[in-house]
Amino acid sequence: MGRLFDGPWPIVIIIVVALLLFAAPKLPAMARSLGQSMRIIKSEVKEMKNDGKTDSTDTESGPVEGKIVNHPQANPAPTQPGEPTNGTDVPPSNRA
């Protein structure tokens, strides 16, 4: 009886047989999930390698300046506090 667990191969065979008997219907879904996980990990590792590198298109365009633009359809102030100006439930801005 002690010779059964002397090496790793009998234990591996028992685990494989039990897996095939009890989890056979779920094996395709498990393999599909494993494949998707490996693809995600591979793409993330590739992104981490390329993270420090800059693209040549970003350096050619130069810096971008921003402008503050007023909204073309400025709404008047509401007649009563808490009343929507254009039928929406968005509160008015308190910024000056």
DRENGU-15681 format. One record per atom (N, C-alpha, C): z, x, y. Coordinates in pm, 1 decimal. Atoms other than C-alpha are relative to their C-alpha. Layout:
<sites>
<site z="Z" x="X" y="Y"/>
...
</sites>
This chain:
<sites>
<site z="0.0" x="82.0" y="-118.6"/>
<site z="0.0" x="0.0" y="0.0"/>
<site z="0.0" x="86.4" y="124.9"/>
<site z="-5.7" x="-87.8" y="-115.2"/>
<site z="68.7" x="287.3" y="239.8"/>
<site z="-133.2" x="66.8" y="28.5"/>
<site z="128.8" x="-66.5" y="-19.4"/>
<site z="-283.6" x="428.3" y="187.7"/>
<site z="-96.8" x="-84.9" y="82.5"/>
<site z="90.0" x="86.6" y="-74.8"/>
<site z="-445.2" x="127.9" y="358.2"/>
<site z="-2.1" x="36.6" y="148.5"/>
<site z="-9.1" x="-28.3" y="-142.5"/>
<site z="-323.9" x="229.3" y="703.7"/>
<site z="9.2" x="149.4" y="30.0"/>
<site z="-3.4" x="-144.2" y="-22.8"/>
<site z="-355.7" x="607.1" y="663.3"/>
<site z="-105.1" x="43.2" y="101.4"/>
<site z="106.9" x="-38.3" y="-91.5"/>
<site z="-685.5" x="630.0" y="851.1"/>
<site z="-35.7" x="-113.4" y="93.5"/>
<site z="35.3" x="104.4" y="-96.6"/>
<site z="-835.4" x="441.5" y="1142.6"/>
<site z="-111.0" x="-93.6" y="-49.4"/>
<site z="115.4" x="81.2" y="41.7"/>
<site z="-1143.3" x="309.7" y="954.5"/>
<site z="37.3" x="-131.0" y="-67.2"/>
<site z="-35.6" x="131.5" y="57.4"/>
<site z="-971.8" x="41.3" y="742.3"/>
<site z="48.5" x="-99.8" y="105.6"/>
<site z="-48.6" x="88.1" y="-106.1"/>
<site z="-803.8" x="-97.4" y="1052.9"/>
<site z="-117.4" x="-50.8" y="83.7"/>
<site z="117.9" x="39.3" y="-77.4"/>
<site z="-1135.4" x="-100.4" y="1242.7"/>
<site z="-80.5" x="-104.5" y="-75.6"/>
<site z="75.8" x="96.6" y="81.3"/>
<site z="-1307.7" x="-283.5" y="956.9"/>
<site z="70.4" x="-135.4" y="-1.7"/>
<site z="-75.7" x="125.9" y="0.4"/>
<site z="-1030.6" x="-545.1" y="941.8"/>
<site z="-14.6" x="-71.4" y="134.7"/>
<site z="14.0" x="60.4" y="-133.4"/>
<site z="-1053.6" x="-602.4" y="1319.0"/>
<site z="-140.2" x="-57.1" y="18.9"/>
<site z="137.9" x="47.9" y="-13.7"/>
<site z="-1434.6" x="-636.2" y="1307.1"/>
<site z="-21.2" x="-126.8" y="-82.0"/>
<site z="14.9" x="118.6" y="83.9"/>
<site z="-1419.2" x="-885.6" y="1017.6"/>
<site z="73.0" x="-119.0" y="62.0"/>
<site z="-74.9" x="108.6" y="-63.7"/>
<site z="-1152.0" x="-1092.3" y="1193.8"/>
<site z="-71.8" x="-48.7" y="125.4"/>
<site z="74.1" x="37.8" y="-120.6"/>
<site z="-1355.0" x="-1087.8" y="1514.8"/>
<site z="-122.2" x="-82.6" y="-35.9"/>
<site z="117.8" x="76.3" y="42.0"/>
<site z="-1667.1" x="-1207.2" y="1333.8"/>
<site z="36.9" x="-137.2" y="-55.0"/>
<site z="-39.6" x="128.2" y="57.3"/>
<site z="-1478.9" x="-1482.6" y="1153.9"/>
<site z="48.9" x="-98.9" y="105.3"/>
<site z="-65.6" x="91.5" y="-91.5"/>
<site z="-1281.4" x="-1626.4" y="1442.7"/>
<site z="-66.6" x="-12.2" y="137.0"/>
<site z="57.4" x="2.5" y="-134.7"/>
<site z="-1481.7" x="-1541.6" y="1755.6"/>
<site z="-152.8" x="2.0" y="-1.6"/>
<site z="146.2" x="-6.7" y="9.2"/>
<site z="-1842.9" x="-1563.0" y="1632.2"/>
<site z="-70.9" x="-91.8" y="98.8"/>
<site z="71.1" x="85.0" y="-97.4"/>
<site z="-1941.0" x="-1863.3" y="1850.5"/>
<site z="8.9" x="50.2" y="143.8"/>
<site z="-19.1" x="-46.3" y="-137.1"/>
<site z="-1810.0" x="-1692.3" y="2164.0"/>
<site z="-61.2" x="137.8" y="25.1"/>
<site z="52.2" x="-134.9" y="-18.0"/>
<site z="-1975.6" x="-1352.8" y="2105.6"/>
<site z="-117.7" x="7.0" y="98.1"/>
<site z="109.1" x="-10.9" y="-97.9"/>
<site z="-2302.1" x="-1425.5" y="2298.4"/>
<site z="48.0" x="-13.2" y="144.8"/>
<site z="-51.4" x="15.6" y="-136.2"/>
<site z="-2110.3" x="-1544.9" y="2605.2"/>
<site z="79.6" x="123.1" y="42.3"/>
<site z="-75.6" x="-121.0" y="-32.3"/>
<site z="-1879.6" x="-1243.8" y="2586.9"/>
<site z="-93.1" x="116.4" y="28.9"/>
<site z="95.8" x="-107.4" y="-22.9"/>
<site z="-2176.9" x="-1006.2" y="2561.5"/>
<site z="-71.9" x="-18.6" y="133.4"/>
<site z="66.1" x="28.5" y="-127.0"/>
<site z="-2349.3" x="-1177.8" y="2854.8"/>
<site z="92.2" x="34.5" y="116.7"/>
<site z="-97.2" x="-29.3" y="-104.2"/>
<site z="-2033.7" x="-1151.2" y="3064.2"/>
<site z="20.2" x="150.5" y="16.0"/>
<site z="-15.4" x="-144.9" y="-5.1"/>
<site z="-1994.6" x="-784.8" y="2973.8"/>
<site z="-120.5" x="64.7" y="68.3"/>
<site z="120.7" x="-52.9" y="-62.9"/>
<site z="-2356.1" x="-716.5" y="3074.4"/>
<site z="-1.4" x="-23.9" y="149.7"/>
<site z="-5.5" x="29.1" y="-143.2"/>
<site z="-2311.2" x="-888.5" y="3411.5"/>
<site z="103.1" x="89.3" y="69.0"/>
<site z="-103.0" x="-85.9" y="-58.2"/>
<site z="-1992.6" x="-692.2" y="3473.8"/>
<site z="-49.7" x="143.3" y="13.2"/>
<site z="53.0" x="-136.6" y="-6.1"/>
<site z="-2167.3" x="-364.8" y="3393.0"/>
<site z="-103.0" x="13.4" y="112.0"/>
<site z="97.3" x="-4.2" y="-109.3"/>
<site z="-2452.3" x="-450.3" y="3634.6"/>
<site z="69.5" x="1.9" y="135.3"/>
<site z="-74.4" x="3.0" y="-126.3"/>
<site z="-2202.0" x="-529.7" y="3910.5"/>
<site z="64.2" x="134.9" y="27.1"/>
<site z="-64.1" x="-131.1" y="-16.9"/>
<site z="-2012.9" x="-205.7" y="3852.7"/>
<site z="-103.8" x="105.3" y="35.6"/>
<site z="105.7" x="-96.8" y="-27.4"/>
<site z="-2338.0" x="-7.5" y="3850.9"/>
<site z="-49.0" x="-11.4" y="144.3"/>
<site z="46.4" x="17.3" y="-137.4"/>
<site z="-2453.1" x="-159.8" y="4180.8"/>
<site z="106.8" x="41.9" y="100.0"/>
<site z="-106.9" x="-40.5" y="-90.9"/>
<site z="-2112.6" x="-103.3" y="4342.1"/>
<site z="13.1" x="151.7" y="6.4"/>
<site z="-6.6" x="-146.3" y="0.5"/>
<site z="-2109.4" x="262.1" y="4235.1"/>
<site z="-115.7" x="56.8" y="81.0"/>
<site z="115.3" x="-45.5" y="-76.9"/>
<site z="-2459.0" x="303.9" y="4379.9"/>
<site z="23.7" x="-20.8" y="149.0"/>
<site z="-30.8" x="25.6" y="-139.8"/>
<site z="-2343.8" x="144.0" y="4706.6"/>
<site z="103.4" x="98.7" y="52.8"/>
<site z="-99.8" x="-97.0" y="-43.2"/>
<site z="-2042.3" x="375.7" y="4719.8"/>
<site z="-62.8" x="136.6" y="22.7"/>
<site z="68.2" x="-128.7" y="-18.0"/>
<site z="-2270.4" x="678.8" y="4677.9"/>
<site z="-83.1" x="-0.4" y="126.6"/>
<site z="86.1" x="9.0" y="-117.6"/>
<site z="-2503.4" x="556.6" y="4954.7"/>
<site z="76.7" x="-39.6" y="125.4"/>
<site z="-78.8" x="48.4" y="-112.8"/>
<site z="-2218.4" x="446.0" y="5182.3"/>
<site z="5.9" x="101.0" y="113.7"/>
<site z="-10.8" x="-102.3" y="-102.2"/>
<site z="-2189.0" x="776.6" y="5368.4"/>
<site z="-132.7" x="36.0" y="63.9"/>
<site z="131.9" x="-35.0" y="-50.9"/>
<site z="-2562.4" x="818.1" y="5418.3"/>
<site z="-45.8" x="-105.0" y="100.7"/>
<site z="52.4" x="93.4" y="-98.7"/>
<site z="-2732.7" x="663.5" y="5721.7"/>
<site z="-147.5" x="-20.8" y="-25.3"/>
<site z="141.6" x="30.4" y="14.5"/>
<site z="-3070.3" x="494.1" y="5714.9"/>
<site z="-75.6" x="58.2" y="117.7"/>
<site z="80.7" x="-56.5" y="-107.4"/>
<site z="-3351.3" x="647.4" y="5918.9"/>
<site z="-41.3" x="-106.6" y="99.4"/>
<site z="39.7" x="106.5" y="-92.0"/>
<site z="-3437.8" x="307.1" y="6069.8"/>
<site z="107.2" x="-25.0" y="103.7"/>
<site z="-107.1" x="21.2" y="-96.5"/>
<site z="-3095.5" x="281.3" y="6237.8"/>
<site z="-1.7" x="106.5" y="109.4"/>
<site z="-1.5" x="-106.5" y="-99.1"/>
<site z="-3127.2" x="617.7" y="6412.0"/>
<site z="-121.7" x="-6.6" y="90.8"/>
<site z="120.5" x="7.0" y="-80.7"/>
<site z="-3480.9" x="548.3" y="6538.5"/>
<site z="9.9" x="-108.4" y="107.0"/>
<site z="-4.5" x="110.6" y="-94.4"/>
<site z="-3392.4" x="222.2" y="6715.5"/>
<site z="87.0" x="30.8" y="121.0"/>
<site z="-85.1" x="-35.8" y="-112.0"/>
<site z="-3125.4" x="377.2" y="6937.4"/>
<site z="113.1" x="-98.6" y="17.9"/>
<site z="-113.0" x="90.8" y="-22.4"/>
<site z="-2816.6" x="209.6" y="7082.2"/>
<site z="-47.4" x="-134.7" y="52.8"/>
<site z="31.9" x="135.4" y="-43.6"/>
<site z="-2816.1" x="-160.5" y="7153.5"/>
<site z="102.7" x="-41.3" y="103.8"/>
<site z="-89.9" x="46.4" y="-104.6"/>
<site z="-2671.7" x="-302.2" y="7475.2"/>
<site z="14.0" x="-151.2" y="-8.7"/>
<site z="-23.5" x="143.5" y="4.9"/>
<site z="-2514.1" x="-646.7" y="7481.6"/>
<site z="9.4" x="-58.1" y="139.8"/>
<site z="-7.9" x="69.3" y="-127.6"/>
<site z="-2536.0" x="-898.8" y="7762.2"/>
<site z="77.9" x="-128.6" y="-20.6"/>
<site z="-69.2" x="128.1" y="3.1"/>
<site z="-2315.7" x="-1197.6" y="7841.8"/>
<site z="-94.3" x="-103.7" y="58.1"/>
<site z="94.2" x="102.8" y="-41.6"/>
<site z="-2531.3" x="-1507.0" y="7863.3"/>
<site z="73.9" x="-132.9" y="5.6"/>
<site z="-60.0" x="132.5" y="-11.0"/>
<site z="-2415.9" x="-1844.8" y="7989.4"/>
<site z="-79.6" x="-98.5" y="-83.9"/>
<site z="65.2" x="100.7" y="82.3"/>
<site z="-2491.1" x="-2140.9" y="7766.5"/>
<site z="-91.1" x="-85.6" y="88.7"/>
<site z="91.1" x="74.6" y="-86.1"/>
<site z="-2798.4" x="-2326.2" y="7901.7"/>
<site z="42.6" x="-144.4" y="24.8"/>
<site z="-44.1" x="138.7" y="-16.8"/>
<site z="-2638.2" x="-2670.2" y="7852.0"/>
<site z="151.0" x="-2.5" y="13.5"/>
<site z="-144.0" x="-4.0" y="-22.2"/>
<site z="-2295.3" x="-2625.6" y="8002.7"/>
<site z="51.3" x="-142.8" y="12.8"/>
<site z="-57.9" x="134.1" y="-2.6"/>
<site z="-2081.9" x="-2936.3" y="7943.9"/>
<site z="101.0" x="-10.9" y="113.3"/>
<site z="-102.6" x="17.7" y="-104.1"/>
<site z="-1874.1" x="-3078.7" y="8232.6"/>
<site z="136.7" x="-17.4" y="-64.4"/>
<site z="-136.5" x="15.3" y="49.0"/>
<site z="-1499.2" x="-3095.6" y="8198.2"/>
<site z="23.9" x="-144.1" y="-42.4"/>
<site z="-26.2" x="137.0" y="44.0"/>
<site z="-1366.4" x="-3401.6" y="8009.8"/>
<site z="76.7" x="-77.7" y="106.6"/>
<site z="-65.4" x="84.2" y="-99.4"/>
<site z="-1244.7" x="-3695.2" y="8215.3"/>
<site z="148.7" x="-14.2" y="-27.8"/>
<site z="-140.8" x="8.0" y="37.8"/>
<site z="-916.9" x="-3721.2" y="8022.9"/>
<site z="30.5" x="116.2" y="-92.8"/>
<site z="-33.6" x="-111.2" y="90.5"/>
<site z="-730.4" x="-3442.6" y="7844.4"/>
<site z="-9.8" x="-44.4" y="-145.4"/>
<site z="12.7" x="28.7" y="141.7"/>
<site z="-814.7" x="-3432.0" y="7475.6"/>
<site z="-121.3" x="-82.4" y="-34.3"/>
<site z="118.7" x="81.7" y="25.6"/>
<site z="-1131.1" x="-3640.8" y="7515.7"/>
<site z="-120.1" x="93.2" y="-17.9"/>
<site z="115.5" x="-87.7" y="20.3"/>
<site z="-1443.9" x="-3478.7" y="7370.9"/>
<site z="-107.2" x="-27.3" y="104.6"/>
<site z="99.7" x="13.1" y="-105.2"/>
<site z="-1723.4" x="-3415.2" y="7620.7"/>
<site z="-133.2" x="-51.3" y="-52.2"/>
<site z="131.9" x="39.8" y="49.9"/>
<site z="-2026.8" x="-3468.7" y="7398.9"/>
<site z="7.4" x="-67.6" y="-136.8"/>
<site z="-11.7" x="71.4" y="125.3"/>
<site z="-1899.2" x="-3673.0" y="7106.3"/>
<site z="49.8" x="83.5" y="-115.7"/>
<site z="-53.1" x="-84.5" y="106.5"/>
<site z="-1762.4" x="-3378.8" y="6907.0"/>
<site z="150.2" x="10.7" y="12.2"/>
<site z="-145.9" x="-14.1" y="0.2"/>
<site z="-1403.0" x="-3309.4" y="6815.0"/>
<site z="43.1" x="142.5" y="31.5"/>
<site z="-32.0" x="-138.9" y="-31.1"/>
<site z="-1414.9" x="-2949.0" y="6937.8"/>
<site z="75.7" x="3.2" y="131.3"/>
<site z="-75.4" x="-5.5" y="-125.3"/>
<site z="-1146.6" x="-2877.2" y="7198.2"/>
<site z="-69.7" x="90.1" y="100.6"/>
<site z="63.3" x="-83.9" y="-100.6"/>
<site z="-1260.6" x="-2727.3" y="7529.5"/>
<site z="61.1" x="138.9" y="-0.5"/>
<site z="-47.4" x="-137.6" y="-2.7"/>
<site z="-1229.5" x="-2355.2" y="7575.3"/>
<site z="95.4" x="20.2" y="114.7"/>
<site z="-97.1" x="-29.4" y="-103.9"/>
<site z="-933.5" x="-2224.9" y="7775.1"/>
<site z="-27.5" x="132.5" y="67.9"/>
<site z="32.1" x="-129.6" y="-61.1"/>
<site z="-1103.1" x="-1900.0" y="7869.8"/>
<site z="-55.5" x="-19.1" y="140.0"/>
<site z="51.5" x="6.4" y="-136.5"/>
<site z="-1184.1" x="-1826.3" y="8231.9"/>
<site z="-130.3" x="75.9" y="10.0"/>
</sites>
